[in-house]
Every structure is written in C-alpha cells, then in structure tokens.
Amino acid sequence: MKRFKKSPNVSLLLFCLPFLILFLVFFIYPFLNGIWMSFTNSNGFTKVFEYVGFRNYLELLKDKRFLESTKNTLLFTVLNVVIGNVLALLLAFVIESGIKGKNFFRTTFFLPYVFALIVIGFVWKFIFTQWLPQFAAWSHLSFLNQDFLGNPKIAIYATIIVQIWYQLGYYMIIYIAGMQSIDKSLLEAARIDGAGAIALHRRVVLPLLVSSISICLFTGIASSFKAFDSILSLTGGGPGYATEVLSLNIYYEAMGDAQRYGYGMAKAIILAGFIFIVTMIQRKICDHLEVEN
C-alpha cells in the first residue's frame, strides 16, 4: 500500500484526473451520444424517438441543401487556408526583414484575432452595407458599390475575405516565431554563398518553416470547416443558401425550425469525418516534408 501511495504514476494520474474527467464528460460522452442520435429520428427536445438505422445517412445523399453546403464549405476552406497562409507568410517575411516599427505592425495585424468572430462579423456587415457604398461614391470607385452580402454570386467571397482578415495576424505570428527560431548562421552561410533574398527564403527559410506551416494549415482547415460565427452574423447563410456552410446547415437542421436533431447529428458526424480525413492527409504530407528537410 505504501509503495502504491509513493508511486510517481499515481501522482501523475491525480494531476491528470481533472482534465480526464472533463474530457470524458464534455467531449467523449457528447460525441458518442451524437453518434447514437444520428441513428434515430429524435427532435432534440423530447425523449420519445425511434431507431431508424442508416436512414439519415442515406437521406444525405439526396439532400441538395446539404450538398450545396458541402461545396460552400470546401470553397471556403481552400481559399481561406491557401490565400490566408500565403499572405501571412509574405507579411512575416516583410516584417522580419528589418523594417522600422515592426512591433507596431505585428500588434496591428494580430489585433483582430483578439475579438470574437460574431463581433467581427457585425463590424464587417456594416462595412459592406454602409461604409463601402459611401466610400465608392466619394472615391468614384464604382466597382466597390456592390451588394456584397446580397448577391449570391459574390456573397461567399465576402465571407472568405472576413475570415482571412481575422486569421491573418494569427498565422503571421506563428510564422514570425518560426523565423526567429532559425539558426542565423545558416542564413549567413547562404548569403556568403551568394543567395539573394528570394533564393534565401525559398531554399533556406521555407524548408525550415515546415513545422510552422503544418500548424497554420491544421488550425486553418479545422477553423474553416467549423466556420459559424462570422457567417451567421454576416449573412445567416443567405442569400438563399449561397453562403450556408456545413456548420450552419447542421445548426438549422438540428436546432432550427426543422427540429430534426437526429438528422442534424448525422450531418455532424459526416463533418467530423471530413475534418479527420483532411487533417490526417495534411499531417502525413507535412511529416513527409519534415523528414526530407
């Protein structure tokens, strides 16, 4: 008994126990319960429901709204992750090149990430609907005087712009931290060998930033697939279903007027599967690049 009490494994377990309990109660149990509910016709408000097997999952294949939401989610994710990371890398390169006031620029670009996305969405809704038309009239830039949130052809791109603007500073800070961890002797050796600025960043800095790129890709993919707050406050998924992503579609299906909680859970499980598969592919690719470097 004394040996058991003095065991370091027991102390470690006691320290981890609060987190394990919270993880089981607030993640594992809801996830398993969600899987079970996806096989029922539950409305989410009463305990009366029936087991329907794979009927919900089979219905997804014919659900045009769900398929449209999937297409919007993929477009939102690809453009947000690619454009956001490219711009963040360029910003990090410029700021770390030795410009004056780099602390000011780092703070300015990171500041939007401090605010809640629901607030950011309402601010940008004011910009798109009120400020831009007035600025277009004042500056005679007529292309800015458009219904960015009401035009189904461009509304999704307006939501992407907001998401990129919001996460840009976060990506930039990670890339700056990665650059500052690079051994300066490697950069000096490359310069002595005649490498210019472009060659230095392409052949030395970028390969050494694979870990930072992996982190930004992972967080970008996960947050884009789960995008909800900004789109809800900007367009609510409209006009029509032009900006409705999977998370919004699940919310409206499970908690909205439809009250089809079981069907919504089936969609949520599919979304979780998407995120898991894409994350594993991205992780394998980044691990492969890290090994090569």
N, C-alpha and C positions, 0 to 999 in steps of 0.2 A: 504493500500500500504506500509506503514511504517513497519507494522508487517511482511509483506511478505519479505521486504528487510532485516530485522533483524533476520529472522528465521535461526537457525543453519542448517536446512536441505538444504536451498538454498546455503549456503557456502559450505556444503559438496558436493552438486551436482556440483557446479562450479569447485571444486578441481578435481572431478572425470570425469568431462566432456571431457577433452582432451583424457584421456585413453579410454573412451567410444566411442568417435568418431573414434579413431584409431582402436579399436577393431571391430567396425561395418564395417569400410572401408576395413581393411586388413584381417579380419577373417570371419565375418558373411556373408558379401556380396560375397566374393570368394567361400565360402562353398556352399551357396545357388545357386550361378551361376554354380558351378560344378555339383550339383545335377541336375539342369535343363539340362546342356550339356550332362549328362550321358544318357539322353533320346533322343539324336539327333545323326546324323551322321557327325557332324562338324569335319573339319580337323584342326581347331585351327588357321587358317591363313586367312580365308575369312569369310564374314558374311553370305554366302549362305550355308544353311544346312536345313535338313528336320527332323521333329519329327518322331522317329522310335519306340516310346514306350519302351517296355521291351526287344526289340530285342538284345541290347547289353548285358544285364544281362543273357539272355538265351544262348547267344553265349559263355559266360564264362564257362558254364557247359561242353562244348565240347572243350575248349581251352587247349590242352595238355601242352603248354608252360606256361600258367597261373597256371595250377595245379602243375606243376613241381616247379614253383617259390614259390607257397604257401608251398609246402613241404620243400623247402630250407629255407624259412623264419621261419617256425616252428622249424626246427632243429637248425638254427642259434640262435633263441630266447631262446629256452630251455637250450641249452648248455652254451650260454653266460651268462644267468641270474643265472643258478644254479652254474656252476663252478666259475664264477666271484665272486659271493657273498660268497661262501664257502671260497675261497682263501682270500678274503678281510677280512672276519671275523677272520680267522687264523692269518693273518698279524696284525690285530688290537690287538688281544689277545697277540701276541708276543711283539709288540712294547710297549703296555701298561703294560707289565709285569715288567718293570723297567730296561730294557736293556740300556746300555750306547749309547749315540749318537742317541736317538730316534727322535730328531728334524731333524737330517740329513736323517734318513730313511723315515720319513714322507714326507719330501720335495722331496726326490729322487723318491719315488713311485708315488707321485702326479704330478710330473713334466710333464709326457707325456700328461696329460689331458689339459695342457695349450695350446698345439699346435693344429692346425687344422687337422681334420682327413684326409683330402686329402694329406697333407704333410706326416702324419704318414704312410699312405698307400704307398707312393712312397719310403719312407725310408725302410719299410719292404719288398717292392718288390726288392730293392737292396740286402737286407739281404738274402732273399730266393733264388735269382737267381745268386748272385755273391759271397757273403761272406760265406754262409753255405757250398757250394761245396768246396771252398778253405780250410775252416776250417776242413771239413771232410777228405780231402786228407792229411792235416797236422797232424791231431789227429788220423787218421786211424779209425774213427767212420763212417763206410760206410753207416749206416742207415740214416745219415744226408745228404748224397749225393743223393737226390731225386728231381724230378721235382715237387715241392710242388704246384706251381701255374698252371702247365700244365697237371697234372694228374687229370682227372675228379673224381677219387675216393677219393682223399685227398685234393683237392683244397678248398672245402668248410670249411674243418677243419683248413686250414691255415688262412682263413679269420676270423674264430672264435677266433683263437689264438691272432690275431692282435687286435680284438675288446676287448677281455678280458684284454690284456695287457694295452690297452688305458684307460679303465674304472676302472681298479683295484684300483688305488690311490684314485679316487673319492669315491668309495664305502668305502674304508678303512677310509677316513677322517670322513665320516658320522658315521661309527661305533665307531671310537675313540671318537667323540663328544658325542655319546650316552653313552659310558662307563664312560666318565668323569662327566656326569650328574647324575650318580648313587650315591645314598647316601652311603658314605663309612662305616657308622655304620652298614648297612645291610651286607656288606661284612665281617666286623669284627665279627659280630654276627655269621655268617655262619662258619667262621674259628674256633671260640671258640667252636661251636657245633661239630667240628671235620670234617668239609667238606674239602676234598682235592681240588687240583687245577681243576681237571676235573669236580668233582661234583659241585664246586663253580660256574664254568662257565655254566654248563648245567642246574642247578636248580635255580640259582640266576641271573646271568648276562644275559643269553639268554632271559628268560621271560621278563626282563626289557628293552630289546632291540627291542621289537616288533615294536615300532614306527619307529626306525631306519631301521629295516628290511623292513617295509612297504614302506618307502621312496625309498630305494635301489631297491626293486622289481618293484615299479611303474616306476622309471626312466629307469631301465634296460629293462623292457618289451617295453616301449614306444620307446626307442632309438634303440632297436634291430629290432622291426617291421619297423622302418623308416630308417634302415641302408642303406646308399647310398654312401657316400664319399669314405670310405676306400675300399669298394668292387669295385667301379668304377676305382680307381687308381691302385688297385692290379691286378684285372683280367678282369674288364669290363663286368663281368657276365659269362665269359668263364672258362675253355674251353667248347665250345658248349654253353649250358645253365646250366652247373654244379653248378655255384655259383650265378646265377641270382635270386635275391630276388624280392619281390613284388614291392618295390620302383623302382628298376632298370627296371623291366618289364613294369611298368606304364610309366616310362620316355621314354623308347624306343618305346612304343606303341603310346604315345601321341605326343612326340616331335621328335622322330627319323624318319627314312625313311618311316615308315608305315603311319605317319601323320593321325592317327585315334584318334583325340582328344576326341571325344565323347565316344568312346570305352575305351580309357585310363581313362577318368573320371569315368566310371562305375567301373573299377578296383579300382580306388582310393577310391570310396565310400565304396566298399567292404572292403578294407584295413582299412578305418576309423571305420567301423563296427566291424572288428576283434579287433582292439585296444580297442574300447569302451567296448566290451563284456568281454574281458580278464581282463581289468583294473577293471571293476565292480566286477568280481568274486574274483580277488585278494584283492580288497578293503574290500569286505564282510568277507573274511577269516581272514584278519588281524584285522578288527574291532572286530570280534568274539574272537580272541585270546587276544586282549587288554582288553576286558570286563572280560574275565576269569582271567586275571592276576590282 
